[in-house]
């Protein structure tokens, strides 16, 4: 049997040709391909401005900075998320305050947010976990009257839909990831989007050391204009090599999402007949891109989560434990991170796993995965 990976990017000759063209041009750093990728990404996500950066983590950090979050502030974040969500507030001197999540979607909800708010809360990071769209309107109904900014962490969300629009379109600031485990990849890389010109303009300067004149503008002139550094900035730039891959990947996005939803539908139908397993599903307010397909393992399934992971591994199938509980990681175990109950986070972290899902997963390979799930339940 050949190994079935939990995830693999869909890359081909078109990406190779795009990178070769950039190398031949002689302009490999941030330049015209980055600008093109920003324009096309903004258009696809139905948002006015897009700022390409080096990762989703740096996009989250920039979002907090341009939103005015600073030392002494509290930022509510779900613990049920990759640790970068919690790290970003620390980078700007703020305190991440952990909130619990909805048991069905794995996302922050209005109720769990209310339980975590503090008098010092100035921002909330709401995550589209695994591609499941967060109910942004419900969260903003809590935050907007309080003057609290909402930053959407759409690291997993490209191609997901919230109330008829792409996720992130309704947020003041949204951060995106193009890591290889995401369905649109540039190798490493990220994007910050916003409907607000002033926020995007400042983020664009800050990602490039806060220079008053961009590197692209300086290199376009034989006699480069003098630049000023208007504040302390960062080196969070994306390269044209990465952007060239992203432009091709963006063209593939509708086909990729359609295929992943087909795979998810097959999994969901099979799991519905296996007592004790629950598959992640679309919420009533939108549709998921199924960046991850996670399953909750519970009674009366005969195996626990870790035993099922072992059974899959014995069949040469690479699955993964579900989303981490950031509050249980050593980096946050001894920090002050709020007092809200995180019971659902603990339960989901201990009982969920992620099944293989990627564009080129074959029907035979998916059948192998499902057979292990059924065999673990004592079904033929």
PyMOL commands that set and color helices and strands:
alter all, ss='L'
color gray80, all
select helices_A, chain A and resi 13-25+32-44+56-66+84-91+110-116+129-131+136-146+197-206+215-219+240-271+305-314+326-328+330-333+343-351+363-376
alter helices_A, ss='H'
color red, helices_A
select strands_A, chain A and resi 49-53+74-78+95-99+121-127+149-153+161-162+165-166+173-177+190-194+277-279+286-287+293-297+320-321+352-355
alter strands_A, ss='S'
color yellow, strands_A
deselect
rebuild
show_as cartoon
